[in-house]
Amino acid sequence: MSASSDKTMLAKAEVLIEALPYLQRYAGRTFVVKYGGHAMGDPEAARDFAEDIVLLKAVGINPVVVHGGGPQIGAMLKKLGVESTFVDGLRVTDKATAEVAEMVLSGAINKELVSWIAQAGGKALGISGKDGGLVTATKVQRTTKDPESNIEQAVDLGFVGEPAKVDTKLIDTAVAAGMIPVIAPIGAGEDGHTYNINADTMAGAIAAALGAARLFLLTDVPGVLDNEGKLLTDLKPADIVRLKEDGTIHGGMIPKLDTCVHAVEAGCEAAVVLDGRVPHAMLLEFFTARGAGTLISAD
């Protein structure tokens, strides 16, 4: 063995040693991973993601995947000639749009992820929140201010929902059978309607219900950045309140962090916002001391 190859093997061994305490601590625990954003459209990133998920399962951690698909839904609606409107980042979803969303999320995207995981050597079960009564949804209620009168008005978002109840029996059964649940963010309401649910919100609710050790939100940014563009690696709910008030946290990051705070206050040990475009970012965050994103834990 050459000196260079010997150093390479030693470096690999050191990586495994660094990961050992994390493997010991979280063996048998559950990680909920929300997968979406830019990475979903990149076959190489999808392959890396699937390998990471299969690796977690192989080392004794139970991954549960919740996926998004907003851009894919938008592309299909455009192809079908269906116009989309948004209120505060949420798509107004009439019956036709809801049917397209379910077709894209529960069909094309869900089964593609199941296929990627199978190619990486894992066994995945593709489901939606409608299966086995996993998620009971309620209609999202939103208001918006009229720019002229400054009066708040109710907005009907149609068939946009949020989790009201999570029954984890189906997930527990799949995990016990050695499967990796891959969940589309669709839920049924007690009114019998099908609701499209924000994938971050869905993942947070499932992580809380499972008492997950980690909730990972894979995004298109490195995590939460301060006003100088530096990554904030550790935050508590009180920090998030302060950073929202001073404008450091704004825009689309607000609902993501609200989801994280809800999850950690409702039973999830910690949540992480990290860049899904970085190869193996989830493994770097979890299995190394330096981390790779923003960790949110309870006060």
Helices and strands as residue ranges (DSSP letters): H 3-26, E 30-35, G 37-41, H 43-58, E 62-67, H 70-79, E 86-87, E 90-91, H 95-102, I 103-109, H 110-119, E 124-128, G 131-133, E 135-139, E 142-145, E 152-155, E 160-166, H 169-176, E 180-184, E 186-189, E 194-197, H 199-210, E 214-219, E 234-235, H 237-245, H 253-265, E 270-275, H 281-287, E 294-297
